Every structure is written in C-alpha cells, then in structure tokens.
Amino acid sequence: MPTWLRRTRAALTVGLGWALLWAPVGVLVGLVVDPDGSMDEMWFLIFGYPGFLGGVLFSILLALRERRRAVVELKLPRVAAWGGLAGFAVGSLPFLIGDPSGSIPVALLYAIAAGSITTLSALSAAGTVAIAQRAGRAELADKTQSVIGDAHQLINKSL
C-alpha cells in the first residue's frame, strides 16, 4: 500500500475514533443546555464534528512535525501540545467563518468553545499516542523475546 494512502487511512481512523469518543460529550452538554429536549439539535454532532476534524488535523501535524520519530519515542507532553494546537484551530474555525450572534458575548462563547475543544484535543492526543505506545512496546517486547529465544536455541545447539 502506498505511504500516502496508509497515512490518509490512519488520519481518518484517528478522526473517526475521536469523533466517537467526543460524541457522548455532546450528548452530556445537550442534557445540561436543553434538559427538556425542546431544541431540535443533534447534540452528539456538536462535539462529533470537531472531534473528527481535530483528530485528522492532529494526525497531519504529527505526521509533518514528528515524522522522524517512532511512536514509542514520542513524549506525551509534546504530543498533547500538538493535539491542543489542532483543537485550538478547530475551536477557532466557527468564529473565523461566521458571525455568532446571540445573548452570550462572543468573547465568552469563543473562550468556552475553543477552550473545551483545545482541552479535549490535548487529552485525546495524549491518550491516542499512549495507547499506540503501549501497543508498540508490547510488540517490541514480543519481538525481543523471540530474538532472545532464537539466540538461546542457537547457543544450546552449538554447545
């Protein structure tokens, strides 16, 4: 499989994973904001879309800036910073595209939206890489045990 296709698939997979994990947050926000269900909102999409975009953007940033490092070499605070940057960009996007009007001041609305999406992105990025590192370490340990076992067999045969 070509490298660009593998990376595209990985970015979309991370985006879908984040969207699925963030969707319940949108439902919880909907329960607080609209407890009686009078608003016709699909609350799971309120955080599902930013989760998808944030995951894809994080994957792109990670691929561009950390391409020389293996997943097990990445530092979680640095990864969380890349995730936070992706979240800040996604959280700022609605305010760059349109003019939100309503009873809440725009600065407060921006702080809430960008702040929550930035925080969720940083946590999701650290969690994503921590899971990948754990899987990578387990795979590395299996390979190491296999190599050690092969070395023992060679030594035993030669003796």
CNS distance restraints for C-alpha pairs under 8 A (distance, minus, plus):
assign (resid   1 and name CA) (resid   5 and name CA) 6.78 0.50 0.50
assign (resid   1 and name CA) (resid   6 and name CA) 6.59 0.50 0.50
assign (resid   2 and name CA) (resid   6 and name CA) 6.35 0.50 0.50
assign (resid   3 and name CA) (resid   7 and name CA) 6.14 0.50 0.50
assign (resid   4 and name CA) (resid   8 and name CA) 6.05 0.50 0.50
assign (resid   5 and name CA) (resid   9 and name CA) 6.10 0.50 0.50
assign (resid   6 and name CA) (resid  10 and name CA) 6.17 0.50 0.50
assign (resid   7 and name CA) (resid  11 and name CA) 6.12 0.50 0.50
assign (resid   8 and name CA) (resid  12 and name CA) 6.20 0.50 0.50
assign (resid   9 and name CA) (resid  13 and name CA) 6.05 0.50 0.50
assign (resid  10 and name CA) (resid  14 and name CA) 6.19 0.50 0.50
assign (resid  10 and name CA) (resid  59 and name CA) 7.69 0.50 0.50
assign (resid  11 and name CA) (resid  15 and name CA) 6.14 0.50 0.50
assign (resid  11 and name CA) (resid  55 and name CA) 7.02 0.50 0.50
assign (resid  11 and name CA) (resid  56 and name CA) 4.93 0.50 0.50
assign (resid  11 and name CA) (resid  57 and name CA) 7.89 0.50 0.50
assign (resid  11 and name CA) (resid  59 and name CA) 5.17 0.50 0.50
assign (resid  11 and name CA) (resid  60 and name CA) 6.93 0.50 0.50
assign (resid  12 and name CA) (resid  16 and name CA) 6.09 0.50 0.50
assign (resid  12 and name CA) (resid  52 and name CA) 7.95 0.50 0.50
assign (resid  12 and name CA) (resid  55 and name CA) 7.76 0.50 0.50
assign (resid  12 and name CA) (resid  56 and name CA) 5.97 0.50 0.50
assign (resid  13 and name CA) (resid  17 and name CA) 6.06 0.50 0.50
assign (resid  14 and name CA) (resid  18 and name CA) 6.14 0.50 0.50
assign (resid  14 and name CA) (resid  52 and name CA) 7.71 0.50 0.50
assign (resid  14 and name CA) (resid  55 and name CA) 5.33 0.50 0.50
assign (resid  14 and name CA) (resid  56 and name CA) 6.42 0.50 0.50
assign (resid  14 and name CA) (resid  59 and name CA) 7.15 0.50 0.50
assign (resid  15 and name CA) (resid  19 and name CA) 6.11 0.50 0.50
assign (resid  15 and name CA) (resid  51 and name CA) 6.52 0.50 0.50
assign (resid  15 and name CA) (resid  52 and name CA) 4.02 0.50 0.50
assign (resid  15 and name CA) (resid  53 and name CA) 6.28 0.50 0.50
assign (resid  15 and name CA) (resid  54 and name CA) 6.79 0.50 0.50
assign (resid  15 and name CA) (resid  55 and name CA) 3.97 0.50 0.50
assign (resid  15 and name CA) (resid  56 and name CA) 4.81 0.50 0.50
assign (resid  16 and name CA) (resid  20 and name CA) 6.14 0.50 0.50
assign (resid  16 and name CA) (resid  51 and name CA) 7.77 0.50 0.50
assign (resid  16 and name CA) (resid  52 and name CA) 5.52 0.50 0.50
assign (resid  16 and name CA) (resid  55 and name CA) 7.51 0.50 0.50
assign (resid  17 and name CA) (resid  21 and name CA) 6.26 0.50 0.50
assign (resid  17 and name CA) (resid  52 and name CA) 7.57 0.50 0.50
assign (resid  17 and name CA) (resid  55 and name CA) 7.79 0.50 0.50
assign (resid  18 and name CA) (resid  22 and name CA) 5.94 0.50 0.50
assign (resid  18 and name CA) (resid  48 and name CA) 7.67 0.50 0.50
assign (resid  18 and name CA) (resid  51 and name CA) 4.98 0.50 0.50
assign (resid  18 and name CA) (resid  52 and name CA) 5.81 0.50 0.50
assign (resid  18 and name CA) (resid  54 and name CA) 7.78 0.50 0.50
assign (resid  18 and name CA) (resid  55 and name CA) 5.87 0.50 0.50
assign (resid  18 and name CA) (resid 124 and name CA) 7.01 0.50 0.50
assign (resid  19 and name CA) (resid  23 and name CA) 5.96 0.50 0.50
assign (resid  19 and name CA) (resid  47 and name CA) 7.19 0.50 0.50
assign (resid  19 and name CA) (resid  48 and name CA) 4.33 0.50 0.50
assign (resid  19 and name CA) (resid  49 and name CA) 6.41 0.50 0.50
assign (resid  19 and name CA) (resid  50 and name CA) 7.29 0.50 0.50
assign (resid  19 and name CA) (resid  51 and name CA) 4.32 0.50 0.50
assign (resid  19 and name CA) (resid  52 and name CA) 4.67 0.50 0.50
assign (resid  19 and name CA) (resid  55 and name CA) 7.85 0.50 0.50
assign (resid  20 and name CA) (resid  24 and name CA) 7.73 0.50 0.50
assign (resid  20 and name CA) (resid  48 and name CA) 6.61 0.50 0.50
assign (resid  20 and name CA) (resid  51 and name CA) 7.85 0.50 0.50
assign (resid  21 and name CA) (resid  25 and name CA) 7.86 0.50 0.50
assign (resid  21 and name CA) (resid  48 and name CA) 7.95 0.50 0.50
assign (resid  21 and name CA) (resid  51 and name CA) 7.87 0.50 0.50
assign (resid  22 and name CA) (resid  26 and name CA) 6.80 0.50 0.50
assign (resid  22 and name CA) (resid  44 and name CA) 7.87 0.50 0.50
assign (resid  22 and name CA) (resid  47 and name CA) 5.53 0.50 0.50
assign (resid  22 and name CA) (resid  48 and name CA) 5.54 0.50 0.50
assign (resid  22 and name CA) (resid  51 and name CA) 5.90 0.50 0.50
assign (resid  23 and name CA) (resid  27 and name CA) 6.54 0.50 0.50
assign (resid  23 and name CA) (resid  43 and name CA) 7.75 0.50 0.50
assign (resid  23 and name CA) (resid  44 and name CA) 4.40 0.50 0.50
assign (resid  23 and name CA) (resid  45 and name CA) 6.28 0.50 0.50
assign (resid  23 and name CA) (resid  46 and name CA) 7.46 0.50 0.50
assign (resid  23 and name CA) (resid  47 and name CA) 5.44 0.50 0.50
assign (resid  23 and name CA) (resid  48 and name CA) 4.67 0.50 0.50
assign (resid  23 and name CA) (resid  51 and name CA) 7.96 0.50 0.50
assign (resid  24 and name CA) (resid  28 and name CA) 6.22 0.50 0.50
assign (resid  24 and name CA) (resid  44 and name CA) 6.11 0.50 0.50
assign (resid  25 and name CA) (resid  29 and name CA) 6.20 0.50 0.50
assign (resid  25 and name CA) (resid  44 and name CA) 7.29 0.50 0.50
assign (resid  25 and name CA) (resid  47 and name CA) 6.62 0.50 0.50
assign (resid  26 and name CA) (resid  30 and name CA) 6.12 0.50 0.50
assign (resid  26 and name CA) (resid  43 and name CA) 5.02 0.50 0.50
assign (resid  26 and name CA) (resid  44 and name CA) 4.62 0.50 0.50
assign (resid  26 and name CA) (resid  45 and name CA) 6.73 0.50 0.50
assign (resid  26 and name CA) (resid  46 and name CA) 5.42 0.50 0.50
assign (resid  26 and name CA) (resid  47 and name CA) 4.99 0.50 0.50
assign (resid  26 and name CA) (resid  48 and name CA) 7.28 0.50 0.50
assign (resid  27 and name CA) (resid  31 and name CA) 6.30 0.50 0.50
assign (resid  27 and name CA) (resid  43 and name CA) 5.04 0.50 0.50
assign (resid  27 and name CA) (resid  44 and name CA) 5.07 0.50 0.50
assign (resid  28 and name CA) (resid  32 and name CA) 6.46 0.50 0.50
assign (resid  29 and name CA) (resid  33 and name CA) 6.00 0.50 0.50
assign (resid  29 and name CA) (resid  43 and name CA) 7.39 0.50 0.50
assign (resid  30 and name CA) (resid  34 and name CA) 5.34 0.50 0.50
assign (resid  30 and name CA) (resid  35 and name CA) 7.03 0.50 0.50
assign (resid  30 and name CA) (resid  43 and name CA) 5.51 0.50 0.50
assign (resid  31 and name CA) (resid  35 and name CA) 4.74 0.50 0.50
assign (resid  31 and name CA) (resid  37 and name CA) 7.97 0.50 0.50
assign (resid  34 and name CA) (resid  38 and name CA) 6.66 0.50 0.50
assign (resid  34 and name CA) (resid  39 and name CA) 6.57 0.50 0.50
assign (resid  42 and name CA) (resid  46 and name CA) 7.11 0.50 0.50
assign (resid  43 and name CA) (resid  47 and name CA) 7.56 0.50 0.50
assign (resid  44 and name CA) (resid  48 and name CA) 5.90 0.50 0.50
assign (resid  45 and name CA) (resid  49 and name CA) 5.68 0.50 0.50
assign (resid  46 and name CA) (resid  50 and name CA) 7.44 0.50 0.50
assign (resid  47 and name CA) (resid  51 and name CA) 5.95 0.50 0.50
assign (resid  48 and name CA) (resid  52 and name CA) 6.25 0.50 0.50
assign (resid  49 and name CA) (resid  53 and name CA) 6.26 0.50 0.50
assign (resid  50 and name CA) (resid  54 and name CA) 5.72 0.50 0.50
assign (resid  50 and name CA) (resid  87 and name CA) 7.96 0.50 0.50
assign (resid  50 and name CA) (resid  90 and name CA) 6.35 0.50 0.50
assign (resid  50 and name CA) (resid  91 and name CA) 7.41 0.50 0.50
assign (resid  50 and name CA) (resid 117 and name CA) 7.37 0.50 0.50
assign (resid  51 and name CA) (resid  55 and name CA) 5.98 0.50 0.50
assign (resid  51 and name CA) (resid 121 and name CA) 7.55 0.50 0.50
assign (resid  52 and name CA) (resid  56 and name CA) 6.26 0.50 0.50
assign (resid  53 and name CA) (resid  57 and name CA) 6.02 0.50 0.50
assign (resid  53 and name CA) (resid  90 and name CA) 6.82 0.50 0.50
assign (resid  54 and name CA) (resid  58 and name CA) 5.88 0.50 0.50
assign (resid  54 and name CA) (resid  83 and name CA) 7.59 0.50 0.50
assign (resid  54 and name CA) (resid  86 and name CA) 5.57 0.50 0.50
assign (resid  54 and name CA) (resid  87 and name CA) 5.49 0.50 0.50
assign (resid  54 and name CA) (resid  90 and name CA) 6.13 0.50 0.50
assign (resid  54 and name CA) (resid 121 and name CA) 6.52 0.50 0.50
assign (resid  55 and name CA) (resid  59 and name CA) 6.14 0.50 0.50
assign (resid  55 and name CA) (resid  86 and name CA) 7.90 0.50 0.50
assign (resid  55 and name CA) (resid 121 and name CA) 7.59 0.50 0.50
assign (resid  55 and name CA) (resid 125 and name CA) 7.85 0.50 0.50
assign (resid  56 and name CA) (resid  60 and name CA) 6.29 0.50 0.50
assign (resid  57 and name CA) (resid  61 and name CA) 6.17 0.50 0.50
assign (resid  57 and name CA) (resid  86 and name CA) 5.74 0.50 0.50
assign (resid  58 and name CA) (resid  62 and name CA) 6.00 0.50 0.50
assign (resid  58 and name CA) (resid  82 and name CA) 6.45 0.50 0.50
assign (resid  58 and name CA) (resid  83 and name CA) 5.46 0.50 0.50
assign (resid  58 and name CA) (resid  86 and name CA) 5.41 0.50 0.50
assign (resid  58 and name CA) (resid 125 and name CA) 7.35 0.50 0.50
assign (resid  59 and name CA) (resid  63 and name CA) 6.01 0.50 0.50
assign (resid  60 and name CA) (resid  64 and name CA) 6.14 0.50 0.50
assign (resid  61 and name CA) (resid  65 and name CA) 5.91 0.50 0.50
assign (resid  61 and name CA) (resid  66 and name CA) 7.91 0.50 0.50
assign (resid  61 and name CA) (resid  82 and name CA) 6.84 0.50 0.50
assign (resid  61 and name CA) (resid  86 and name CA) 7.78 0.50 0.50
assign (resid  62 and name CA) (resid  66 and name CA) 5.27 0.50 0.50
assign (resid  62 and name CA) (resid  67 and name CA) 7.00 0.50 0.50
assign (resid  62 and name CA) (resid  79 and name CA) 7.75 0.50 0.50
assign (resid  62 and name CA) (resid  82 and name CA) 7.09 0.50 0.50
assign (resid  63 and name CA) (resid  67 and name CA) 5.08 0.50 0.50
assign (resid  66 and name CA) (resid  74 and name CA) 7.99 0.50 0.50
assign (resid  69 and name CA) (resid  73 and name CA) 6.03 0.50 0.50
assign (resid  69 and name CA) (resid  74 and name CA) 6.75 0.50 0.50
assign (resid  70 and name CA) (resid  74 and name CA) 6.89 0.50 0.50
assign (resid  71 and name CA) (resid 129 and name CA) 7.04 0.50 0.50
assign (resid  71 and name CA) (resid 132 and name CA) 6.84 0.50 0.50
assign (resid  71 and name CA) (resid 133 and name CA) 5.87 0.50 0.50
assign (resid  71 and name CA) (resid 136 and name CA) 7.39 0.50 0.50
assign (resid  72 and name CA) (resid 132 and name CA) 7.70 0.50 0.50
assign (resid  72 and name CA) (resid 133 and name CA) 4.81 0.50 0.50
assign (resid  72 and name CA) (resid 134 and name CA) 7.94 0.50 0.50
assign (resid  72 and name CA) (resid 136 and name CA) 6.40 0.50 0.50
assign (resid  72 and name CA) (resid 137 and name CA) 6.96 0.50 0.50
assign (resid  74 and name CA) (resid  78 and name CA) 7.58 0.50 0.50
assign (resid  74 and name CA) (resid  79 and name CA) 7.06 0.50 0.50
assign (resid  74 and name CA) (resid 129 and name CA) 7.91 0.50 0.50
assign (resid  75 and name CA) (resid  79 and name CA) 6.29 0.50 0.50
assign (resid  76 and name CA) (resid  80 and name CA) 5.94 0.50 0.50
assign (resid  76 and name CA) (resid 126 and name CA) 5.50 0.50 0.50
assign (resid  76 and name CA) (resid 129 and name CA) 7.31 0.50 0.50
assign (resid  76 and name CA) (resid 130 and name CA) 7.30 0.50 0.50
assign (resid  77 and name CA) (resid  81 and name CA) 6.22 0.50 0.50
assign (resid  77 and name CA) (resid 126 and name CA) 7.39 0.50 0.50
assign (resid  78 and name CA) (resid  82 and name CA) 6.45 0.50 0.50
assign (resid  79 and name CA) (resid  83 and name CA) 6.21 0.50 0.50
assign (resid  79 and name CA) (resid 122 and name CA) 7.66 0.50 0.50
assign (resid  79 and name CA) (resid 125 and name CA) 6.20 0.50 0.50
assign (resid  79 and name CA) (resid 126 and name CA) 5.91 0.50 0.50
assign (resid  79 and name CA) (resid 129 and name CA) 7.48 0.50 0.50
assign (resid  80 and name CA) (resid  84 and name CA) 5.97 0.50 0.50
assign (resid  80 and name CA) (resid 121 and name CA) 7.67 0.50 0.50
assign (resid  80 and name CA) (resid 122 and name CA) 4.35 0.50 0.50
assign (resid  80 and name CA) (resid 123 and name CA) 6.45 0.50 0.50
assign (resid  80 and name CA) (resid 124 and name CA) 7.90 0.50 0.50
assign (resid  80 and name CA) (resid 125 and name CA) 5.48 0.50 0.50
assign (resid  80 and name CA) (resid 126 and name CA) 5.07 0.50 0.50
assign (resid  81 and name CA) (resid  85 and name CA) 6.13 0.50 0.50
assign (resid  81 and name CA) (resid 122 and name CA) 6.28 0.50 0.50
assign (resid  82 and name CA) (resid  86 and name CA) 6.25 0.50 0.50
assign (resid  82 and name CA) (resid 122 and name CA) 7.25 0.50 0.50
assign (resid  82 and name CA) (resid 125 and name CA) 7.62 0.50 0.50
assign (resid  83 and name CA) (resid  87 and name CA) 6.09 0.50 0.50
assign (resid  83 and name CA) (resid 118 and name CA) 7.48 0.50 0.50
assign (resid  83 and name CA) (resid 121 and name CA) 4.97 0.50 0.50
assign (resid  83 and name CA) (resid 122 and name CA) 4.36 0.50 0.50
assign (resid  83 and name CA) (resid 123 and name CA) 7.56 0.50 0.50
assign (resid  83 and name CA) (resid 124 and name CA) 7.27 0.50 0.50
assign (resid  83 and name CA) (resid 125 and name CA) 5.02 0.50 0.50
assign (resid  83 and name CA) (resid 126 and name CA) 7.62 0.50 0.50
assign (resid  84 and name CA) (resid  88 and name CA) 5.98 0.50 0.50
assign (resid  84 and name CA) (resid 118 and name CA) 4.77 0.50 0.50
assign (resid  84 and name CA) (resid 119 and name CA) 6.38 0.50 0.50
assign (resid  84 and name CA) (resid 120 and name CA) 7.88 0.50 0.50
assign (resid  84 and name CA) (resid 121 and name CA) 5.37 0.50 0.50
assign (resid  84 and name CA) (resid 122 and name CA) 4.35 0.50 0.50
assign (resid  85 and name CA) (resid  89 and name CA) 6.23 0.50 0.50
assign (resid  85 and name CA) (resid 118 and name CA) 7.01 0.50 0.50
assign (resid  85 and name CA) (resid 122 and name CA) 7.96 0.50 0.50
assign (resid  86 and name CA) (resid  90 and name CA) 6.25 0.50 0.50
assign (resid  86 and name CA) (resid 118 and name CA) 7.33 0.50 0.50
assign (resid  86 and name CA) (resid 121 and name CA) 6.97 0.50 0.50
assign (resid  87 and name CA) (resid  91 and name CA) 5.84 0.50 0.50
assign (resid  87 and name CA) (resid 114 and name CA) 7.30 0.50 0.50
assign (resid  87 and name CA) (resid 117 and name CA) 5.27 0.50 0.50
assign (resid  87 and name CA) (resid 118 and name CA) 4.07 0.50 0.50
assign (resid  87 and name CA) (resid 119 and name CA) 7.34 0.50 0.50
assign (resid  87 and name CA) (resid 120 and name CA) 7.40 0.50 0.50
assign (resid  87 and name CA) (resid 121 and name CA) 5.00 0.50 0.50
assign (resid  87 and name CA) (resid 122 and name CA) 7.23 0.50 0.50
assign (resid  88 and name CA) (resid  92 and name CA) 5.98 0.50 0.50
assign (resid  88 and name CA) (resid 114 and name CA) 5.62 0.50 0.50
assign (resid  88 and name CA) (resid 115 and name CA) 7.33 0.50 0.50
assign (resid  88 and name CA) (resid 117 and name CA) 6.73 0.50 0.50
assign (resid  88 and name CA) (resid 118 and name CA) 4.84 0.50 0.50
assign (resid  89 and name CA) (resid  93 and name CA) 6.21 0.50 0.50
assign (resid  90 and name CA) (resid  94 and name CA) 7.87 0.50 0.50
assign (resid  90 and name CA) (resid 114 and name CA) 7.64 0.50 0.50
assign (resid  90 and name CA) (resid 117 and name CA) 7.48 0.50 0.50
assign (resid  91 and name CA) (resid 110 and name CA) 7.93 0.50 0.50
assign (resid  91 and name CA) (resid 113 and name CA) 5.86 0.50 0.50
assign (resid  91 and name CA) (resid 114 and name CA) 4.09 0.50 0.50
assign (resid  91 and name CA) (resid 115 and name CA) 7.53 0.50 0.50
assign (resid  91 and name CA) (resid 117 and name CA) 5.66 0.50 0.50
assign (resid  91 and name CA) (resid 118 and name CA) 6.87 0.50 0.50
assign (resid  92 and name CA) (resid  96 and name CA) 6.44 0.50 0.50
assign (resid  92 and name CA) (resid 110 and name CA) 7.33 0.50 0.50
assign (resid  92 and name CA) (resid 113 and name CA) 7.89 0.50 0.50
assign (resid  92 and name CA) (resid 114 and name CA) 5.83 0.50 0.50
assign (resid  93 and name CA) (resid  97 and name CA) 6.22 0.50 0.50
assign (resid  94 and name CA) (resid  98 and name CA) 6.03 0.50 0.50
assign (resid  95 and name CA) (resid  99 and name CA) 6.47 0.50 0.50
assign (resid  95 and name CA) (resid 100 and name CA) 7.05 0.50 0.50
assign (resid  95 and name CA) (resid 110 and name CA) 7.28 0.50 0.50
assign (resid 100 and name CA) (resid 106 and name CA) 6.94 0.50 0.50
assign (resid 101 and name CA) (resid 106 and name CA) 7.51 0.50 0.50
assign (resid 104 and name CA) (resid 108 and name CA) 6.90 0.50 0.50
assign (resid 104 and name CA) (resid 109 and name CA) 6.42 0.50 0.50
assign (resid 105 and name CA) (resid 109 and name CA) 6.26 0.50 0.50
assign (resid 106 and name CA) (resid 110 and name CA) 5.94 0.50 0.50
assign (resid 107 and name CA) (resid 111 and name CA) 6.13 0.50 0.50
assign (resid 108 and name CA) (resid 112 and name CA) 6.18 0.50 0.50
assign (resid 109 and name CA) (resid 113 and name CA) 6.08 0.50 0.50
assign (resid 110 and name CA) (resid 114 and name CA) 5.72 0.50 0.50
assign (resid 110 and name CA) (resid 115 and name CA) 7.77 0.50 0.50
assign (resid 111 and name CA) (resid 115 and name CA) 5.41 0.50 0.50
assign (resid 112 and name CA) (resid 116 and name CA) 5.93 0.50 0.50
assign (resid 113 and name CA) (resid 117 and name CA) 6.15 0.50 0.50
assign (resid 114 and name CA) (resid 118 and name CA) 5.82 0.50 0.50
assign (resid 115 and name CA) (resid 119 and name CA) 6.10 0.50 0.50
assign (resid 116 and name CA) (resid 120 and name CA) 6.11 0.50 0.50
assign (resid 117 and name CA) (resid 121 and name CA) 5.96 0.50 0.50
assign (resid 118 and name CA) (resid 122 and name CA) 6.18 0.50 0.50
assign (resid 119 and name CA) (resid 123 and name CA) 6.25 0.50 0.50
assign (resid 120 and name CA) (resid 124 and name CA) 5.93 0.50 0.50
assign (resid 121 and name CA) (resid 125 and name CA) 5.91 0.50 0.50
assign (resid 122 and name CA) (resid 126 and name CA) 6.25 0.50 0.50
assign (resid 123 and name CA) (resid 127 and name CA) 6.06 0.50 0.50
assign (resid 124 and name CA) (resid 128 and name CA) 5.89 0.50 0.50
assign (resid 125 and name CA) (resid 129 and name CA) 6.22 0.50 0.50
assign (resid 126 and name CA) (resid 130 and name CA) 5.95 0.50 0.50
assign (resid 127 and name CA) (resid 131 and name CA) 6.12 0.50 0.50
assign (resid 128 and name CA) (resid 132 and name CA) 6.29 0.50 0.50
assign (resid 129 and name CA) (resid 133 and name CA) 5.88 0.50 0.50
assign (resid 130 and name CA) (resid 134 and name CA) 6.11 0.50 0.50
assign (resid 131 and name CA) (resid 135 and name CA) 6.27 0.50 0.50
assign (resid 132 and name CA) (resid 136 and name CA) 6.00 0.50 0.50
assign (resid 133 and name CA) (resid 137 and name CA) 5.96 0.50 0.50
assign (resid 134 and name CA) (resid 138 and name CA) 6.17 0.50 0.50
assign (resid 135 and name CA) (resid 139 and name CA) 6.19 0.50 0.50
assign (resid 136 and name CA) (resid 140 and name CA) 6.03 0.50 0.50
assign (resid 137 and name CA) (resid 141 and name CA) 5.98 0.50 0.50
assign (resid 138 and name CA) (resid 142 and name CA) 6.21 0.50 0.50
assign (resid 139 and name CA) (resid 143 and name CA) 6.26 0.50 0.50
assign (resid 140 and name CA) (resid 144 and name CA) 6.04 0.50 0.50
assign (resid 141 and name CA) (resid 145 and name CA) 6.08 0.50 0.50
assign (resid 142 and name CA) (resid 146 and name CA) 6.15 0.50 0.50
assign (resid 143 and name CA) (resid 147 and name CA) 6.16 0.50 0.50
assign (resid 144 and name CA) (resid 148 and name CA) 6.06 0.50 0.50
assign (resid 145 and name CA) (resid 149 and name CA) 5.94 0.50 0.50
assign (resid 146 and name CA) (resid 150 and name CA) 6.13 0.50 0.50
assign (resid 147 and name CA) (resid 151 and name CA) 6.12 0.50 0.50
assign (resid 148 and name CA) (resid 152 and name CA) 6.17 0.50 0.50
assign (resid 149 and name CA) (resid 153 and name CA) 6.24 0.50 0.50
assign (resid 150 and name CA) (resid 154 and name CA) 6.25 0.50 0.50
assign (resid 151 and name CA) (resid 155 and name CA) 6.16 0.50 0.50
assign (resid 152 and name CA) (resid 156 and name CA) 6.05 0.50 0.50
assign (resid 153 and name CA) (resid 157 and name CA) 6.10 0.50 0.50
assign (resid 154 and name CA) (resid 158 and name CA) 6.16 0.50 0.50
assign (resid 155 and name CA) (resid 159 and name CA) 6.26 0.50 0.50
